[in-house]
Amino acid sequence: MDSVADLNHWMMTEGRCSGDPIEVVSYFCSSLRRAGVPLWRVNIGQRFANPLLIAWGVVWTPEGTETYDVTHARMLTDGYVGSAFEYILENQRPLHKSLRKLDTKKDHISYIEFAEAGGTDYYATLLDYGDGSQHGCTFATQDPNGFAPDHLELIEAAKSGLACALEPVTMRKSTQSLLRTYLGTGPSEAVWNGTIQRGERKTLEAVVMFTDLRGFTALSEGSTEEEILNALDGYFEVVVQSVEEKGGDVLKFMGDGILSVFVIQSDRERNHKCRQAALAAMSVLTELAALNQTRTNAGQLPLDIGIGINAGQVSYGNIGSPGRLDFTVLGSAVNVASRIEGLTKTVGGRVLATSTVAEAAPDLFAARGRHRVRGLNHPIDIYGLIEATLEPNSSQ
C-alpha cells in the first residue's frame, strides 16, 4: 500500500462495486499489514434491520476470512453485554485496551480469550454509514509492543473507505434477509430478481401443503394473549423448520393456517418433491409431539393440526392493488389442497393427500376411500399418512 489514500480509493471504487465482503475485508486488513499495522485478528460487525437477525460480520485472520450471523437472542447474552462492541456503541468513542494483566473477574470474556490465545493489545472503533446507522470493528494484535499511536491513526484514516465499500453490501444483505423472513427463500429470490410488478406471475408445477391448527378458538377463549402467542410461535416454528428442511417454502401465514409450496422445476423432480412434502408433514407431526410433551409438562393444552397436500399447476406471483402487493400462489391445485385439509376433520387422520402425492410415496400413505371435494365435479381418491411410521426425532 503506497498510502491510505490509495487504500481508500480502492475501497470506494473496486471494493464498493465488488459486493464481496470477504474480498473487501481481506484487502483492507492485508493492506494495513503491509503498511506496518501488526494485525492478528479483525472483526467487522454490521448491524441488520431484521426481526430475526440483528447483525452479521466478517472475521479476518492471516489464515483466512469468514462471515457470521448474530441473532437477537445472542445479543442478550454475556457474549455481547460488556463487550467492546457494546462499549463503543454506548459511549460513542473508540476503545484501546491492553490485553496484559487482565482481571478475570472484571474483564469481558472476549479479552480473556484473546489474551490466552496470545493477544497483547486490542482496539475497537465505529463505522458510520450514510443512513445514520453505526457499526463496529475490532482489531487485535500479538505484537509484544501492541498497537502504536501511528497504527491506530492508520486504522482511523482508512475506516471511511471500508465503510464506503461495506455499506452497499450491508444494505443488500439487510433487504434480502427481510425478504426471506417475510416471503420465504423462493419468493424472496423472485422479488429480488425483479418479479415485482402487479400482475406479474408465472405458471408452474408445485406441491402445495396447507396446515391448520385445530381447536384454536377454544384455545383462544381459555388462554391469555401471551399464552396464545407462545402457542402460535411454537406451532409456526415446527411447521417452518420441517418444510424448509425438506426443501419447501412457507409462503404465507393466514391466521393459524400456513401455506407452503415445494416448487417442481422439472418432470424428473415431481415424485421427489411430492415425497419431500410428505416427509415434511411427517416431521411436523413428530416435532409437534415433542412440543406437546413440553406443553403438557408445563400444564398447557396440547396442540393438534390438520394437513392437506396436493400437487398440480399453480399461478405464482404478485396480486394486489397499485399500492399494496402480495406474493402468493393461486389455482385449482391450491384450492384442492386447502379443501383436503378440511377433510381431516371428517375423514380422520391428521395428514391427507391426493393420489398424485400418495403415489410418489406409497410406503407413507394408505387409501382412505373416494370423497367429494368442494369445487370438483366428481369424488377423488384420498390417502392418509400412515402415522404408525412416525418415530420420535425421525430424520427421514
MIGU-565916 format. One record per residue (C-alpha): x, y, z; residue number from 1; chain; residue in three letters. Coordinates in steps of 0.1 Angstrom, whole numbers. Layout:
REM residues N
X, Y, Z, NUM, A, ALA
...
This chain:
REM residues 396
0, 0, 0, 1, A, MET
15, 33, -11, 2, A, ASP
-8, 54, 11, 3, A, SER
-41, 55, 30, 4, A, VAL
-54, 75, 0, 5, A, ALA
-47, 45, -23, 6, A, ASP
-64, 21, 1, 7, A, LEU
-95, 44, 4, 8, A, ASN
-96, 48, -34, 9, A, HIS
-97, 11, -39, 10, A, TRP
-124, 7, -13, 11, A, MET
-145, 34, -28, 12, A, MET
-142, 20, -64, 13, A, THR
-133, -16, -68, 14, A, GLU
-142, -26, -33, 15, A, GLY
-176, -9, -34, 16, A, ARG
-185, -25, -67, 17, A, CYS
-173, -60, -58, 18, A, SER
-202, -68, -35, 19, A, GLY
-180, -93, -17, 20, A, ASP
-174, -86, 20, 21, A, PRO
-147, -112, 23, 22, A, ILE
-127, -97, -6, 23, A, GLU
-132, -62, 9, 24, A, VAL
-121, -70, 44, 25, A, VAL
-93, -92, 33, 26, A, SER
-79, -64, 11, 27, A, TYR
-84, -39, 39, 28, A, PHE
-65, -59, 65, 29, A, CYS
-38, -71, 42, 30, A, SER
-31, -35, 31, 31, A, SER
-29, -23, 67, 32, A, LEU
-4, -52, 75, 33, A, ARG
17, -42, 45, 34, A, ARG
17, -6, 59, 35, A, ALA
31, -19, 92, 36, A, GLY
0, -24, 114, 37, A, VAL
6, -57, 132, 38, A, PRO
-29, -71, 128, 39, A, LEU
-37, -106, 142, 40, A, TRP
-75, -107, 143, 41, A, ARG
-100, -83, 129, 42, A, VAL
-138, -84, 134, 43, A, ASN
-161, -62, 113, 44, A, ILE
-196, -62, 128, 45, A, GLY
-226, -50, 107, 46, A, GLN
-260, -43, 122, 47, A, ARG
-291, -57, 105, 48, A, PHE
-326, -42, 102, 49, A, ALA
-342, -76, 107, 50, A, ASN
-366, -91, 133, 51, A, PRO
-347, -124, 135, 52, A, LEU
-310, -114, 128, 53, A, LEU
-296, -84, 145, 54, A, ILE
-261, -84, 130, 55, A, ALA
-237, -101, 106, 56, A, TRP
-200, -97, 103, 57, A, GLY
-166, -107, 89, 58, A, VAL
-137, -121, 109, 59, A, VAL
-103, -119, 93, 60, A, TRP
-71, -136, 104, 61, A, THR
-39, -142, 84, 62, A, PRO
-51, -177, 79, 63, A, GLU
-84, -168, 63, 64, A, GLY
-116, -148, 63, 65, A, THR
-152, -159, 71, 66, A, GLU
-186, -144, 77, 67, A, THR
-211, -150, 106, 68, A, TYR
-246, -140, 117, 69, A, ASP
-259, -128, 151, 70, A, VAL
-294, -135, 164, 71, A, THR
-314, -112, 187, 72, A, HIS
-311, -139, 214, 73, A, ALA
-274, -138, 213, 74, A, ARG
-273, -101, 219, 75, A, MET
-288, -107, 253, 76, A, LEU
-260, -130, 264, 77, A, THR
-227, -123, 280, 78, A, ASP
-211, -125, 246, 79, A, GLY
-223, -90, 238, 80, A, TYR
-230, -74, 272, 81, A, VAL
-198, -58, 284, 82, A, GLY
-180, -64, 251, 83, A, SER
-161, -38, 231, 84, A, ALA
-190, -36, 206, 85, A, PHE
-214, -26, 234, 86, A, GLU
-189, -1, 248, 87, A, TYR
-182, 18, 215, 88, A, ILE
-219, 20, 206, 89, A, LEU
-230, 31, 241, 90, A, GLU
-201, 56, 246, 91, A, ASN
-197, 68, 210, 92, A, GLN
-159, 66, 211, 93, A, ARG
-131, 42, 203, 94, A, PRO
-117, 18, 229, 95, A, LEU
-80, 10, 232, 96, A, HIS
-73, -18, 257, 97, A, LYS
-42, -37, 267, 98, A, SER
-47, -75, 269, 99, A, LEU
-19, -78, 295, 100, A, ARG
-26, -82, 333, 101, A, LYS
-64, -87, 328, 102, A, LEU
-87, -92, 357, 103, A, ASP
-106, -125, 351, 104, A, THR
-134, -113, 374, 105, A, LYS
-140, -80, 358, 106, A, LYS
-128, -80, 322, 107, A, ASP
-150, -93, 295, 108, A, HIS
-146, -130, 285, 109, A, ILE
-135, -120, 249, 110, A, SER
-105, -101, 262, 111, A, TYR
-96, -131, 284, 112, A, ILE
-98, -155, 254, 113, A, GLU
-78, -132, 231, 114, A, PHE
-51, -129, 258, 115, A, ALA
-50, -167, 263, 116, A, GLU
-45, -171, 226, 117, A, ALA
-15, -148, 226, 118, A, GLY
-32, -114, 221, 119, A, GLY
-14, -84, 236, 120, A, THR
-34, -53, 226, 121, A, ASP
-70, -45, 214, 122, A, TYR
-87, -16, 196, 123, A, TYR
-123, -11, 187, 124, A, ALA
-139, 18, 167, 125, A, THR
-171, 28, 150, 126, A, LEU
-180, 27, 113, 127, A, LEU
-206, 54, 103, 128, A, ASP
-229, 48, 73, 129, A, TYR
-247, 73, 52, 130, A, GLY
-281, 63, 65, 131, A, ASP
-271, 73, 101, 132, A, GLY
-265, 37, 113, 133, A, SER
-234, 28, 132, 134, A, GLN
-214, -4, 131, 135, A, HIS
-183, -17, 149, 136, A, GLY
-149, -31, 141, 137, A, CYS
-123, -45, 164, 138, A, THR
-86, -51, 159, 139, A, PHE
-63, -74, 180, 140, A, ALA
-25, -79, 178, 141, A, THR
0, -104, 191, 142, A, GLN
29, -79, 187, 143, A, ASP
48, -76, 220, 144, A, PRO
47, -39, 218, 145, A, ASN
10, -37, 210, 146, A, GLY
-5, -10, 188, 147, A, PHE
15, 22, 185, 148, A, ALA
-3, 55, 181, 149, A, PRO
5, 57, 143, 150, A, ASP
-11, 22, 139, 151, A, HIS
-43, 35, 153, 152, A, LEU
-41, 66, 132, 153, A, GLU
-38, 45, 101, 154, A, LEU
-69, 24, 111, 155, A, ILE
-89, 56, 117, 156, A, GLU
-78, 72, 85, 157, A, ALA
-87, 41, 64, 158, A, ALA
-120, 32, 80, 159, A, LYS
-140, 57, 59, 160, A, SER
-131, 37, 28, 161, A, GLY
-140, 5, 45, 162, A, LEU
-174, 19, 54, 163, A, ALA
-179, 31, 18, 164, A, CYS
-172, -4, 5, 165, A, ALA
-193, -23, 31, 166, A, LEU
-224, -1, 33, 167, A, GLU
-239, -12, 0, 168, A, PRO
-232, -49, 9, 169, A, VAL
-249, -44, 43, 170, A, THR
-279, -27, 26, 171, A, MET
-283, -55, 1, 172, A, ARG
-280, -82, 28, 173, A, LYS
-305, -64, 50, 174, A, SER
-330, -62, 22, 175, A, THR
-325, -98, 11, 176, A, GLN
-328, -110, 47, 177, A, SER
-360, -91, 52, 178, A, LEU
-375, -106, 20, 179, A, LEU
-365, -141, 31, 180, A, ARG
-380, -135, 66, 181, A, THR
-414, -124, 53, 182, A, TYR
-417, -142, 19, 183, A, LEU
-395, -174, 22, 184, A, GLY
-365, -183, 1, 185, A, THR
-380, -189, -33, 186, A, GLY
-404, -159, -34, 187, A, PRO
-378, -136, -20, 188, A, SER
-354, -145, -47, 189, A, GLU
-381, -139, -73, 190, A, ALA
-389, -105, -59, 191, A, VAL
-352, -96, -55, 192, A, TRP
-346, -106, -92, 193, A, ASN
-373, -83, -104, 194, A, GLY
-406, -101, -102, 195, A, THR
-422, -71, -85, 196, A, ILE
-449, -57, -108, 197, A, GLN
-486, -60, -101, 198, A, ARG
-500, -90, -121, 199, A, GLY
-465, -103, -129, 200, A, GLU
-466, -140, -123, 201, A, ARG
-458, -173, -139, 202, A, LYS
-475, -207, -142, 203, A, THR
-455, -237, -128, 204, A, LEU
-459, -271, -111, 205, A, GLU
-458, -273, -73, 206, A, ALA
-467, -294, -44, 207, A, VAL
-490, -274, -21, 208, A, VAL
-493, -281, 16, 209, A, MET
-520, -265, 38, 210, A, PHE
-515, -267, 76, 211, A, THR
-542, -256, 100, 212, A, ASP
-543, -255, 138, 213, A, LEU
-571, -275, 154, 214, A, ARG
-592, -261, 183, 215, A, GLY
-577, -226, 180, 216, A, PHE
-609, -209, 190, 217, A, THR
-612, -230, 222, 218, A, ALA
-575, -224, 230, 219, A, LEU
-580, -186, 225, 220, A, SER
-610, -184, 248, 221, A, GLU
-593, -202, 277, 222, A, GLY
-558, -186, 274, 223, A, SER
-541, -153, 279, 224, A, THR
-528, -133, 249, 225, A, GLU
-492, -143, 259, 226, A, GLU
-502, -179, 261, 227, A, GLU
-518, -178, 226, 228, A, ILE
-488, -161, 210, 229, A, LEU
-464, -186, 226, 230, A, ASN
-486, -215, 213, 231, A, ALA
-486, -200, 178, 232, A, LEU
-449, -193, 178, 233, A, ASP
-442, -229, 188, 234, A, GLY
-466, -243, 161, 235, A, TYR
-452, -220, 134, 236, A, PHE
-416, -229, 143, 237, A, GLU
-424, -266, 140, 238, A, VAL
-440, -262, 106, 239, A, VAL
-415, -237, 91, 240, A, VAL
-385, -258, 102, 241, A, GLN
-399, -290, 89, 242, A, SER
-409, -275, 55, 243, A, VAL
-376, -257, 50, 244, A, GLU
-355, -287, 60, 245, A, GLU
-373, -307, 32, 246, A, LYS
-367, -280, 5, 247, A, GLY
-400, -262, 6, 248, A, GLY
-410, -226, 12, 249, A, ASP
-435, -213, 37, 250, A, VAL
-453, -188, 16, 251, A, LEU
-479, -174, 39, 252, A, LYS
-493, -173, 75, 253, A, PHE
-531, -170, 74, 254, A, MET
-543, -166, 110, 255, A, GLY
-535, -201, 124, 256, A, ASP
-532, -216, 88, 257, A, GLY
-499, -220, 69, 258, A, ILE
-495, -222, 31, 259, A, LEU
-463, -240, 20, 260, A, SER
-451, -249, -15, 261, A, VAL
-425, -273, -30, 262, A, PHE
-418, -260, -65, 263, A, VAL
-413, -287, -92, 264, A, ILE
-387, -275, -116, 265, A, GLN
-389, -305, -140, 266, A, SER
-409, -337, -146, 267, A, ASP
-380, -356, -131, 268, A, ARG
-385, -338, -98, 269, A, GLU
-422, -344, -94, 270, A, ARG
-420, -376, -74, 271, A, ASN
-391, -363, -53, 272, A, HIS
-409, -331, -44, 273, A, LYS
-441, -350, -36, 274, A, CYS
-422, -373, -13, 275, A, ARG
-404, -344, 3, 276, A, GLN
-437, -327, 11, 277, A, ALA
-449, -360, 27, 278, A, ALA
-418, -362, 48, 279, A, LEU
-422, -326, 58, 280, A, ALA
-457, -334, 71, 281, A, ALA
-443, -364, 89, 282, A, MET
-417, -342, 105, 283, A, SER
-443, -317, 116, 284, A, VAL
-462, -345, 134, 285, A, LEU
-431, -358, 151, 286, A, THR
-419, -323, 162, 287, A, GLU
-454, -314, 173, 288, A, LEU
-455, -344, 196, 289, A, ALA
-422, -332, 212, 290, A, ALA
-437, -297, 215, 291, A, LEU
-469, -311, 231, 292, A, ASN
-448, -330, 256, 293, A, GLN
-432, -298, 267, 294, A, THR
-465, -280, 268, 295, A, ARG
-481, -309, 289, 296, A, THR
-453, -308, 314, 297, A, ASN
-459, -271, 318, 298, A, ALA
-496, -276, 324, 299, A, GLY
-506, -263, 289, 300, A, GLN
-531, -278, 265, 301, A, LEU
-516, -299, 236, 302, A, PRO
-519, -286, 201, 303, A, LEU
-534, -305, 172, 304, A, ASP
-533, -299, 134, 305, A, ILE
-546, -309, 100, 306, A, GLY
-526, -310, 68, 307, A, ILE
-537, -313, 32, 308, A, GLY
-513, -319, 4, 309, A, ILE
-519, -317, -34, 310, A, ASN
-497, -313, -65, 311, A, ALA
-505, -295, -97, 312, A, GLY
-503, -264, -117, 313, A, GLN
-503, -231, -98, 314, A, VAL
-500, -194, -107, 315, A, SER
-471, -180, -87, 316, A, TYR
-465, -142, -83, 317, A, GLY
-479, -108, -74, 318, A, ASN
-515, -98, -69, 319, A, ILE
-530, -68, -52, 320, A, GLY
-537, -30, -56, 321, A, SER
-514, -4, -72, 322, A, PRO
-501, 4, -37, 323, A, GLY
-500, -29, -20, 324, A, ARG
-489, -63, -34, 325, A, LEU
-490, -98, -21, 326, A, ASP
-468, -127, -33, 327, A, PHE
-488, -159, -34, 328, A, THR
-499, -190, -53, 329, A, VAL
-533, -194, -69, 330, A, LEU
-551, -221, -88, 331, A, GLY
-573, -252, -85, 332, A, SER
-544, -272, -71, 333, A, ALA
-542, -247, -42, 334, A, VAL
-579, -248, -36, 335, A, ASN
-579, -286, -36, 336, A, VAL
-551, -288, -10, 337, A, ALA
-570, -264, 12, 338, A, SER
-602, -284, 10, 339, A, ARG
-584, -317, 16, 340, A, ILE
-570, -302, 48, 341, A, GLU
-606, -295, 58, 342, A, GLY
-615, -332, 52, 343, A, LEU
-592, -342, 81, 344, A, THR
-620, -332, 104, 345, A, LYS
-644, -357, 89, 346, A, THR
-623, -384, 71, 347, A, VAL
-599, -388, 100, 348, A, GLY
-562, -387, 101, 349, A, GLY
-542, -356, 105, 350, A, ARG
-525, -356, 71, 351, A, VAL
-545, -363, 39, 352, A, LEU
-532, -361, 3, 353, A, ALA
-544, -367, -33, 354, A, THR
-533, -397, -54, 355, A, SER
-507, -376, -72, 356, A, THR
-488, -371, -39, 357, A, VAL
-495, -405, -24, 358, A, ALA
-483, -425, -54, 359, A, GLU
-449, -408, -51, 360, A, ALA
-446, -421, -16, 361, A, ALA
-467, -453, -14, 362, A, PRO
-449, -465, 17, 363, A, ASP
-461, -435, 36, 364, A, LEU
-498, -434, 27, 365, A, PHE
-528, -456, 29, 366, A, ALA
-561, -453, 9, 367, A, ALA
-589, -435, 27, 368, A, ARG
-616, -440, 0, 369, A, GLY
-632, -417, -25, 370, A, ARG
-646, -384, -12, 371, A, HIS
-663, -354, -26, 372, A, ARG
-642, -322, -26, 373, A, VAL
-660, -289, -29, 374, A, ARG
-653, -273, -63, 375, A, GLY
-647, -307, -81, 376, A, LEU
-674, -323, -102, 377, A, ASN
-666, -359, -91, 378, A, HIS
-652, -377, -60, 379, A, PRO
-615, -382, -58, 380, A, ILE
-593, -408, -41, 381, A, ASP
-580, -396, -7, 382, A, ILE
-549, -410, 11, 383, A, TYR
-539, -407, 47, 384, A, GLY
-504, -406, 61, 385, A, LEU
-495, -438, 79, 386, A, ILE
-488, -423, 113, 387, A, GLU
-476, -456, 127, 388, A, ALA
-444, -450, 106, 389, A, THR
-436, -420, 128, 390, A, LEU
-407, -422, 152, 391, A, GLU
-395, -395, 176, 392, A, PRO
-369, -372, 161, 393, A, ASN
-372, -391, 127, 394, A, SER
-346, -379, 103, 395, A, SER
-363, -392, 72, 396, A, GLN
